[in-house]
Amino acid sequence: MLIARVIGNTVSTVKDERLVGRKLMIVRQTDEYGAPQGKPFVAVDTVDAGVGDLVLTCSGSSARQTNQTKDTPVDAVIMSVIDSLTVDGKTVFSKNA
């Protein structure tokens, strides 16, 4: 699993039929403090995340293990919206802050 921030969304009217109705979000991996790392990538949103949310993602064959993505051509999925992060006993992120 990777921590990432949702930075945008995509619109695609022509796509594989198994992706119809799926929300495709642009995410960028972050470190445990929320600092951006790496290149943005597209992930199927299974939890109704929004732009700005800090989320947990997974990729590869694990991305096809959710009820919504089973047997679909996906390589990344958003599977959780993070409420808070605590590192070394200190809260470094809180969604409600």
SULQUIQUI-V678202 format. One record per residue. N is the residue number from 0. RES is the residue in one small letter. SS is DSSP state (alpha for helix, beta for strand, coil for the rest). Layout:
# SULQUIQUI-V678202
n->(N:N)
res->(RES:RES)
ss->(SS:SS)
This chain:
# SULQUIQUI-V678202
n->(0:1:2:3:4:5:6:7:8:9:10:11:12:13:14:15:16:17:18:19:20:21:22:23:24:25:26:27:28:29:30:31:32:33:34:35:36:37:38:39:40:41:42:43:44:45:46:47:48:49:50:51:52:53:54:55:56:57:58:59:60:61:62:63:64:65:66:67:68:69:70:71:72:73:74:75:76:77:78:79:80:81:82:83:84:85:86:87:88:89:90:91:92:93:94:95:96)
res->(m:l:i:a:r:v:i:g:n:t:v:s:t:v:k:d:e:r:l:v:g:r:k:l:m:i:v:r:q:t:d:e:y:g:a:p:q:g:k:p:f:v:a:v:d:t:v:d:a:g:v:g:d:l:v:l:t:c:s:g:s:s:a:r:q:t:n:q:t:k:d:t:p:v:d:a:v:i:m:s:v:i:d:s:l:t:v:d:g:k:t:v:f:s:k:n:a)
ss->(coil:beta:beta:beta:beta:beta:beta:beta:beta:coil:coil:coil:coil:coil:coil:coil:alpha:alpha:alpha:coil:coil:coil:beta:beta:beta:beta:beta:beta:beta:beta:coil:coil:coil:coil:coil:beta:coil:coil:coil:coil:beta:beta:beta:beta:beta:coil:coil:coil:coil:coil:coil:coil:coil:beta:beta:beta:beta:beta:beta:alpha:alpha:alpha:alpha:alpha:coil:coil:coil:coil:coil:coil:coil:coil:coil:coil:coil:beta:beta:beta:beta:beta:beta:coil:coil:beta:beta:beta:beta:coil:coil:beta:beta:beta:beta:beta:coil:coil:coil)
